[in-house]
Amino acid sequence: MFSKELNKLTKADLEKLITDKISENQQLEYKRELPARNGKKETNSEKISDYARNEILSEIVAFTNSQGGYLIWVYRTTPEYQ
């Protein structure tokens, strides 16, 4: 999917996934919000809840236990990125 090492990826590399319309698959998953319990979104931008943290870790473990891959999580903290 990427022709370079993970630590060498740039914002442009990630944006190319969007422009090339690369869909999620067994080795690629996109996230743009923190996990919400009962549909209630995170309200404290200083610290994520234990629930959200545990859900994020579950996603990572699931990828690790399968074929591996890329989990791209874009957490928007300012309105300009909405």
N, C-alpha and C positions, 0 to 999 in steps of 0.2 A: 504494500500500500504506500509506504513512504520509502524513498530511496536514500534516506539518511538516518543517522542515529537519532533516537528520541530527544536527547539533550541538544540537538542541533536544529530541531524544528522551529519554525518561525510563525508569526501570526499569518503571514502570506501562505504558508503551507496549509494551515488550518482553514483559511478562507477559500483555498482552492478546492477543498472537499465540498464546500457549498456551491461554488460556481460550476464544478464538474458534476454536481448532483449525485454525489456518492451516498448511497443509502446505507442505513444500518444493516449489519449482517452479523454472523457468528463472531466476528473479530472486531467489530466496530459498533460503538453505541454512543449516542449523543444525549446529553442531559443539559437542561438550562435552568432548572429550578432545584432547590433543595427538597428532599423528600418531606412530605407534609403528612402529619397524623390526622386522620379523619378529615382531610381536605383543608386543614387550617395551615396556612403558609407561615413561614418564619417571619417574625416581626423585629427581632433584635439583630442588627447587622454586625454587632460587636462579637457575638458568640453564637454558634449554631447549637441547637438543642441536642441532648443525648440521643433522642430518637433519630434525628437527621444524621448524626454522626454514625450511629449503628447501621442505618440503612446504606450509607455511602460505603462503609466497610464491607457490608454484605455484597454489594455490587462488585467491589474489588476482589473479594474472595471468590465470588462466582466466576469471574474472568480468569483468575489464577488457577482455579480447579478445572477449567475447561481447556480450550485451546490457547488461551491467552488472547491478547488483542489490545485494542485502544478504547479507553473509556474517556471521552472528551466531555469535561464538565465546564460549562461556561456559567459562572456565577456573576450576575450583573449587580453591581453595587451602586451605580449612578444612573439617573434617568436617560442620559445620552446613549446608553447601551441597551435600552429597552426595545 
